[in-house]
Amino acid sequence: MNSSMKKDDIILEFNSPEEKKIPSNKKKQSGGNSYFYKVANHAELYKLGSSYLEDFKSGLKSFTISSTGYYNSQQKTIIGLASFFDHYDDLKIAIISDNLFNGYFQEIITASEQKKIPLFVSEYDLNIFSFHQHFDFIDFNIILDIPNKKENIDYEQRVNDIINYYDVIFWDMPELYKIQADPEAYYPAMQSFDSLSIIASKSMTKTGEVSSIRSFFESYNISIKGLLFDPFLEVKTNIAPKKAWWKIFT
């Protein structure tokens, strides 16, 4: 990260002990979540997930993940967080992305079942991909296309219906230029965002890149939770990082 990055720009700070066991309130397990068990470092997942869990317990539910161009890391982070929440309790969890069929999500979508959720009148049933009752994937493009389906449709109410149906929602944010090109289309969704986290590279991301994302979302009164640094993005050395990509630099 550029040396001009200020201390206040790194908001995520964790003092949690490195627990080896992820807590769970689940009364029953419905055929385990294999992606949860693929996480290489449960201690790091515990620290990251616990921070979001505290936000959830305080009443927040709509979490947004962006990045300075590291979209695969966005998806990995979201899967890790969704798996943490799924392991913690029996919650209805949604992952919303305009890039479901590429990157890290692709394999999981292939293993998911396509379903419809009757949130609206029958012609507006929502198409989702359900991953073994652990979490649902929703194509962001379907949400953005709602106003084009019918004249005088209450777009904001449709978005609220989706938000209210789920206990927790993780938004995989598109590139900033896409949102800036048509902010009105994204505005109803952005109204629901409780916080935004930005994934960056400690060595390669420039302060201006983070500032652009931060300034844009803050202009819509969206709270910035903090930065997440992915050590696997550090390419200046041939030595593989010892800790998993969950490592959080504070």
C-alpha positions as CSV (number, residue, x, y, z in Angstrom):
1,M,0.0,0.0,0.0
2,N,1.2,3.5,-0.8
3,S,3.1,4.9,2.2
4,S,0.7,7.9,2.3
5,M,-2.1,5.6,3.5
6,K,-3.3,7.0,6.8
7,K,-3.8,5.0,9.9
8,D,-7.6,5.9,9.9
9,D,-7.9,4.2,6.5
10,I,-7.4,0.8,8.1
11,I,-10.5,0.4,10.2
12,L,-10.6,-3.3,10.8
13,E,-8.8,-4.1,14.0
14,F,-9.1,-7.5,15.8
15,N,-8.1,-8.4,19.3
16,S,-9.8,-11.8,19.3
17,P,-7.8,-14.8,20.5
18,E,-6.9,-17.2,17.8
19,E,-9.6,-19.7,18.5
20,K,-9.3,-23.0,16.8
21,K,-12.9,-23.9,16.9
22,I,-15.6,-21.9,15.1
23,P,-18.6,-21.4,17.4
24,S,-21.9,-22.8,16.2
25,N,-25.5,-22.3,17.4
26,K,-26.8,-24.7,14.8
27,K,-29.3,-27.2,16.1
28,K,-28.7,-29.6,13.3
29,Q,-26.3,-30.0,10.4
30,S,-27.8,-30.5,6.9
31,G,-25.0,-32.3,5.2
32,G,-21.8,-30.2,5.9
33,N,-20.6,-27.3,4.0
34,S,-17.5,-28.6,2.3
35,Y,-16.4,-25.0,1.4
36,F,-16.2,-24.1,5.0
37,Y,-13.8,-26.9,5.6
38,K,-11.6,-25.9,2.7
39,V,-10.6,-22.8,4.6
40,A,-6.9,-23.2,5.4
41,N,-6.7,-21.1,8.5
42,H,-9.7,-21.3,10.8
43,A,-8.2,-18.8,13.2
44,E,-8.1,-16.1,10.6
45,L,-11.6,-16.9,9.5
46,Y,-12.7,-16.8,13.1
47,K,-11.3,-13.3,13.5
48,L,-12.8,-12.0,10.3
49,G,-16.2,-13.8,10.7
50,S,-16.5,-12.7,14.3
51,S,-16.2,-9.1,13.4
52,Y,-19.1,-9.4,10.9
53,L,-21.0,-11.5,13.4
54,E,-20.8,-8.7,16.0
55,D,-22.2,-6.3,13.3
56,F,-25.0,-8.8,12.6
57,K,-25.8,-9.1,16.3
58,S,-26.1,-5.3,16.5
59,G,-28.7,-5.4,13.7
60,L,-26.7,-5.2,10.5
61,K,-27.4,-7.7,7.8
62,S,-26.4,-6.3,4.4
63,F,-22.7,-6.5,3.9
64,T,-20.9,-5.3,0.8
65,I,-17.5,-6.4,-0.4
66,S,-15.6,-4.4,-3.0
67,S,-11.9,-4.3,-4.1
68,T,-9.3,-2.4,-6.1
69,G,-9.7,-4.9,-8.9
70,Y,-9.2,-8.2,-7.1
71,Y,-12.5,-9.8,-8.0
72,N,-11.5,-13.4,-7.2
73,S,-10.5,-12.3,-3.7
74,Q,-13.9,-10.7,-3.3
75,Q,-15.6,-13.9,-4.1
76,K,-13.3,-16.0,-1.8
77,T,-13.9,-13.6,1.0
78,I,-17.7,-13.7,0.6
79,I,-17.7,-17.5,0.5
80,G,-15.6,-17.6,3.7
81,L,-18.0,-15.2,5.4
82,A,-21.1,-17.0,4.2
83,S,-19.7,-20.3,5.3
84,F,-18.9,-18.8,8.8
85,F,-22.4,-17.6,9.2
86,D,-23.9,-20.8,7.9
87,H,-21.8,-22.8,10.4
88,Y,-22.8,-20.4,13.2
89,D,-26.5,-20.7,12.9
90,D,-29.5,-21.7,10.7
91,L,-29.8,-18.5,8.7
92,K,-31.1,-17.7,5.3
93,I,-28.0,-16.4,3.5
94,A,-27.9,-14.7,0.1
95,I,-24.9,-13.9,-2.1
96,I,-25.7,-11.4,-4.8
97,S,-23.3,-10.9,-7.7
98,D,-23.2,-9.9,-11.3
99,N,-20.4,-12.4,-11.9
100,L,-21.9,-15.7,-10.7
101,F,-20.6,-17.8,-13.6
102,N,-16.9,-16.8,-13.4
103,G,-14.1,-17.0,-10.9
104,Y,-14.4,-18.6,-7.6
105,F,-18.2,-18.8,-7.7
106,Q,-18.4,-20.8,-10.8
107,E,-17.6,-24.2,-9.3
108,I,-20.2,-23.7,-6.5
109,I,-22.9,-22.5,-8.9
110,T,-22.3,-25.7,-10.9
111,A,-23.0,-27.7,-7.7
112,S,-26.1,-25.6,-6.9
113,E,-29.8,-26.2,-7.7
114,Q,-31.8,-23.6,-9.6
115,K,-35.0,-22.6,-7.8
116,K,-37.6,-19.9,-7.7
117,I,-38.5,-17.8,-4.6
118,P,-42.1,-16.4,-4.8
119,L,-41.2,-12.9,-3.4
120,F,-43.3,-11.1,-5.9
121,V,-46.4,-11.7,-8.1
122,S,-46.0,-15.0,-10.0
123,E,-44.4,-13.4,-13.0
124,Y,-41.7,-11.9,-10.9
125,D,-40.7,-15.0,-8.9
126,L,-37.0,-14.6,-8.2
127,N,-34.6,-17.1,-9.8
128,I,-31.9,-18.3,-7.4
129,F,-29.2,-20.9,-7.2
130,S,-29.4,-22.8,-3.9
131,F,-26.2,-24.4,-2.7
132,H,-27.4,-27.4,-0.7
133,Q,-29.6,-25.2,1.6
134,H,-26.4,-23.5,2.9
135,F,-26.8,-20.3,0.9
136,D,-28.5,-18.9,-2.2
137,F,-26.9,-17.1,-5.1
138,I,-28.8,-14.3,-6.8
139,D,-27.7,-12.8,-10.1
140,F,-27.4,-9.0,-9.6
141,N,-28.3,-8.4,-13.2
142,I,-31.8,-9.9,-12.6
143,I,-32.3,-7.3,-9.8
144,L,-31.1,-4.5,-12.1
145,D,-33.4,-5.6,-14.8
146,I,-36.6,-5.5,-12.6
147,P,-37.6,-2.0,-13.8
148,N,-37.5,-3.1,-17.4
149,K,-40.0,-5.9,-16.8
150,K,-43.1,-3.8,-16.3
151,E,-44.1,-0.2,-16.3
152,N,-44.9,1.4,-12.9
153,I,-43.3,-1.4,-11.0
154,D,-42.2,-0.5,-7.5
155,Y,-38.5,-1.2,-8.0
156,E,-37.5,-0.2,-4.5
157,Q,-40.2,-2.5,-2.9
158,R,-38.9,-5.4,-5.0
159,V,-35.4,-4.9,-3.7
160,N,-36.8,-4.5,-0.1
161,D,-38.6,-7.8,-0.6
162,I,-35.3,-9.6,-1.3
163,I,-33.6,-7.9,1.6
164,N,-36.4,-8.8,4.0
165,Y,-36.5,-12.5,2.9
166,Y,-33.0,-13.2,4.0
167,D,-31.3,-13.0,7.4
168,V,-27.9,-12.1,5.9
169,I,-26.8,-10.8,2.5
170,F,-23.4,-10.5,1.0
171,W,-23.0,-8.3,-2.0
172,D,-20.2,-8.9,-4.5
173,M,-19.8,-5.4,-5.9
174,P,-19.2,-4.8,-9.6
175,E,-16.4,-2.6,-10.8
176,L,-16.9,1.0,-9.7
177,Y,-17.1,2.3,-13.2
178,K,-20.2,0.2,-13.9
179,I,-22.0,1.7,-10.9
180,Q,-20.9,5.2,-11.8
181,A,-22.2,4.7,-15.3
182,D,-25.8,4.1,-14.1
183,P,-26.1,5.0,-10.4
184,E,-29.9,5.2,-10.5
185,A,-30.0,1.5,-11.3
186,Y,-27.9,0.6,-8.3
187,Y,-29.4,3.1,-5.9
188,P,-32.2,1.0,-4.5
189,A,-29.7,-1.8,-3.7
190,M,-27.2,0.7,-2.3
191,Q,-29.8,2.0,0.1
192,S,-29.8,-1.4,1.8
193,F,-26.0,-1.6,2.3
194,D,-25.1,-1.5,6.0
195,S,-21.3,-1.5,5.4
196,L,-18.6,-1.8,2.8
197,S,-15.3,-3.6,3.1
198,I,-12.5,-3.0,0.5
199,I,-10.0,-5.7,-0.5
200,A,-6.6,-4.4,-1.5
201,S,-3.0,-5.4,-2.0
202,K,-0.6,-4.0,0.6
203,S,2.2,-3.6,-1.9
204,M,0.4,-2.8,-5.1
205,T,-2.8,-0.9,-4.4
206,K,-2.5,2.9,-4.6
207,T,-4.1,5.1,-2.0
208,G,-6.1,6.9,-4.8
209,E,-7.8,3.6,-5.8
210,V,-9.1,3.0,-2.3
211,S,-10.0,6.7,-1.9
212,S,-12.1,6.6,-5.1
213,I,-14.2,3.7,-3.9
214,R,-14.4,5.0,-0.4
215,S,-15.5,8.5,-1.5
216,F,-18.1,7.2,-3.9
217,F,-19.9,5.0,-1.3
218,E,-19.6,7.5,1.5
219,S,-21.4,10.0,-0.7
220,Y,-24.4,7.6,-0.4
221,N,-24.0,7.5,3.4
222,I,-22.7,3.9,3.3
223,S,-20.4,3.1,6.3
224,I,-16.9,1.9,5.4
225,K,-16.1,-1.0,7.6
226,G,-12.4,-1.2,6.6
227,L,-9.7,-2.7,4.4
228,L,-8.9,-6.4,4.0
229,F,-5.4,-7.2,2.7
230,D,-4.9,-10.4,0.8
231,P,-1.3,-11.7,1.1
232,F,-1.7,-13.9,-2.0
233,L,-1.9,-10.6,-3.9
234,E,1.7,-9.8,-3.0
235,V,3.7,-10.9,-6.1
236,K,7.0,-9.1,-5.3
237,T,8.4,-12.3,-3.8
238,N,8.6,-15.8,-5.0
239,I,8.1,-17.1,-1.4
240,A,4.6,-18.2,-0.8
241,P,2.9,-16.6,2.2
242,K,2.8,-18.8,5.2
243,K,-0.7,-17.7,6.2
244,A,-3.9,-18.1,4.2
245,W,-5.5,-15.2,2.3
246,W,-7.6,-14.6,5.4
247,K,-4.7,-12.7,7.0
248,I,-5.8,-9.3,8.1
249,F,-3.2,-6.6,8.5
250,T,-4.1,-4.0,11.1
